[in-house]
Amino acid sequence: MRSLWQGTVSVGLVALPVDLFAAAEDHGPDLHLVHAADGGRIRHRRVCELDGREVRPEETPAAGRHPTAARWSSTMPASKPCRCPRSV
């Protein structure tokens, strides 16, 4: 990575070389996975392992698995609608 600025900071009788770098790098273009046969976009969907149907995000609470447990268990209570005042 190339530095944006190079200079020297002097403290008393000591001179320290300093290089300034950008905090974040530019990223390349966004790329999508496509099907080689027809060029259709490949999507990542949430699918239940037990029944094979697609699951909506609101149907997926966080869950954890204890090493001795046979099944996953939900660690979060059922979600309730937020009754917070709206911020403008």
Residue pairs with C-beta under 8 A, 6 or more apart in sequence:
1 21
1 22
1 25
3 19
3 20
3 21
4 20
4 21
4 22
5 19
5 20
6 17
6 18
6 19
6 20
7 17
7 18
7 20
8 15
8 16
8 17
8 18
9 15
9 16
9 18
10 16
32 41
32 42
33 41
33 42
34 40
34 41
34 42
35 41
35 42
45 54
46 54
46 55
46 56
46 57
46 60
47 53
47 54
47 55
48 54
48 55
58 79
61 74
61 75
61 76
61 78
61 79
62 74
62 75
62 76
63 72
63 73
63 74
63 75
64 72
64 73
64 75
65 71
65 72
65 73
66 73
